[in-house]
Every structure is written in C-alpha cells, then in structure tokens.
Amino acid sequence: MFTGIIETLGRVAKLEHESGNVHITVESNISSELKIDQSVAHNGVCLTVVAVADGSHTVTAIDETLKKSNIGNLQVGGLVNLERCMQMNARLDGHIVQGHVDQTAVCSAFKALEGSWEYTFTYDTSKGNVTVEKGSICVNGISLTVVNSQLNSFSVAIIPYTYEHTNLQSVRDGDVVNLEFDIIGKYVARLMQR
C-alpha cells in the first residue's frame, strides 16, 4: 500500500529488454536504502526491487505492466516518481493507493496559472472508471484532488511544491500518464453496476 505522496524523483539510468520484460535501473537518493524484494511505486506502479547498487536500483516490468501503464514509455534520462510502501504506524497524508494502475490517460490541456498549474487528462470510460469533484485520483503515483470532473476527463490543480518535486514538471499536452482511481470509488461504482 502507498499514500500517493511522492518521496523523491529518480532518473532512469538504464533500460534492458529481455523477452517481453524491461529491466529498469533508476538512480535516486533512496536507492541505497532499498532492499531486494522491496515494493516501490514507480510512477504509481508497484514494482519489486531486484537489484541494488551504489545510488541505483533495478526493477523489472513484465509485459502486462508495460501494456497497462506508461512504464514502457520511460527513456534513459527521464524522471520517475518514487514512493516506498506505507508504514502502518505513519500518517496517511495522501489517500489509499495500491500501486495497481487502472489505465492510462492523455494530458489534453496544460495551463500555467499565477502561482500554480492546471492539468486536464482525458481517459477511456469504457473501463467503467469515474472521477468525482473533490475526490482523490492518483496520477503517475501522485495523490491529487479532482477539481473538474467530466464524463471522460478531469482536471487537477498543482501547487509549486508538487510541480517541483514530481515528474509533472515535464508532462505536457499529448503525454501519457498512469491513473489509479480511488479504491472506495471503484467499489461503489462496481456495486452500482449490479
């Protein structure tokens, strides 16, 4: 379980393709503290650490992960949001995040405002996912609040701290992001379909 509060940014150092998998090596200021077999969210995708070296760690993304997330779009030098799993005795500052991406979305609008930024994301509604005004949404692993919920899109407002400390700083129109919808909302939506 995660909170959607990004701990640090990592930089992709190496990508190795093997069969249908991709081994991703990330350099970060928490990499040396990680352990093999530990779960770490990368852009909101829960991945298992398979190797640790000086200042870097490696995770493996299988074909299923590559198809359902933007992990397959990572490039060497690119930024990735990192969060270690939640400690049970810690505050839940964001919201409950599983690290299981529901689907991707496309940034359809980006506006720099006076002291903040607004992003609009468009997604495929055929998967049954919905957002609600003032509800929680996880974008690239970041716990955010929906400020404008439409049928197939939503907007979020970004404060300077979040902009500077996550990879939203590099997201622009046409870029693909990972979405994890609020777990409570998903269960309610599923019950309503019965």
N, C-alpha and C positions, 0 to 999 in steps of 0.2 A: 504494500500500500504506500501511496505517496500523498503529498499535500498540494502539489502544483506550485509550490514556492521554489523557484529555481535557486539552486545552491551556488552554481558557478557556470561560467561558459567554458567549453572545451573547444579545441581546434583539431580538426581531422588531420592526422599526420600521415596515415597510410590506409589504402583500401586494397584488400587482396580478394580476388574472386576465386572460389573453389566450388566446382559443380554449380549448384543453384544457390550457394551461400556467399555472403560477403563478410570477411573479417575486417572489422573497423578498428583502427588504432587511433586513440584520442589522447591528446596532451592536455592536461589540466592541473590546476593547483590542488586537486583532491586525489588525483590518480595514485600517488604514492601511499595514500591511506587506505586504498581499496584492497579487498582480498578476492582471491579466485573463488568463484561460485556466488559472489555477492550480486544482488539485483540493483541495477542503477537505471533510472529513466534517462533515455537519450531522446530529446525532442518529444518526450512523453511516452516513449516506447520502452517498456520494461525489458532490459537485456541483461544477460548474465555475463559477468566478467570472467574471461577465460585465460587471461594473462595480464601480469603487471610488470612493468619495467620502470626505470628511472623517469619519473614525471609523466608516464603514459600508461594506458591500459587498453586492452583489446576485448571486444565483444563480437559475437557472431550473429548476423541477421540471416535467418533462413528465408526461403522463397515466399512463404506465407506472409512474413513480416514485410518483405520487400514489395509485395503486391498491395498490401493494405495500408501502407504508410509512406511518408516521404523519405524514409531512411535510404532507399535505393537512389535517391537524387543527391545524396551527400557527395561532396567533392573534396579532394585534398585541399586544405587551407580554409575550408568552410567552418562556420561556427555551429556548435551544437549545445543546446540547453541540457544541463546535467542536474539531477537530483538523486541523492541516495534515498533509500527507503525510510519511511517514517519510523521514529522510535515511539513505542507505546506510551512512554512517560512524558512525551513532549506535547506542546500546544499544537492544535490543528489550525494553523494560520490561514490556509487556503480552503480547500474542500477535499472530500474523499476522492482520490484519484487511484485507479487500479493500474495504470500503465498499459492498458489494453486499448489501442487506438480503434475507434469505431469506424472511421472513414477519413478521407482527406477532403480538403476544401481548397478553393482558389481565392486568393486575395483579389477582390473585384474593385476595391477602392482604397486609397490611402490618402489621408489628409493631414498635413502638419498644421496644427492649430496654435494658438498663442499659449505656449507652455505645456501642451500635450499633443497627442496624436490620435487619430481615429482610423481604425481599420474596419473594412467591411469584407466579410467572407461569404462566398456562395457555395452551397453544397447540394448534393443529390438527395432529395427527400424520399426516394423510393426505398431506402433502408429503414424508414419509419422513425428516424431521429428528429427531435424537435428542440428548439430553444424557447425560453420564456424571458420576458423582460425582467431584468434584475436577478435572473437566475445565474447559475455557475456554468462555465464552459472551460474546457481545457484546450488551449491552442499551443501546439508544439511543447506540451508539457507544462504550460503556464496557466495557473488558476486565474481566470478573468471573470468579470461580470458583464453580462449581456446588457447593452444599453439600447439596442434597437432590434427587436425580433420580428422577422418577416417570415413568409412561408418557406423560402429556400435560402435565406440569408440572415445574417445578424451582424451587428457592429459591436465593437469594444472600444473603450477609451483607455489610452495608455498614459500613465504618469511618467515623468522623466526617469525615475529610478528603474522602473521596469524596462523602459526603452533602452537605457544604457547598459543594463545587466543581463539582457536576454538577446537571442538572435532575431527578435522582432526588428531590431535596428537595420537588418538587411532585407526584410520582407517588403516587397513592393507589388504593384499590380501584376497579376499573372502567376505569382509564385504559389506553390503548393505547400499547405501546412497540414499537420496532423490534428484531428479532432477527437477528443473523448468527451462525450456528452455526460451530463450529471447522472450519476448512478441511480439516484432516487427518481429523477425524471424518467429514466429509461424503464424502471419497473412500473411506474404509474402508467406510462404510455402503453406498455405491454398489457397491463391489466385492462386498460380502456379498450383494447382491440378485441378482447374476449367477448 
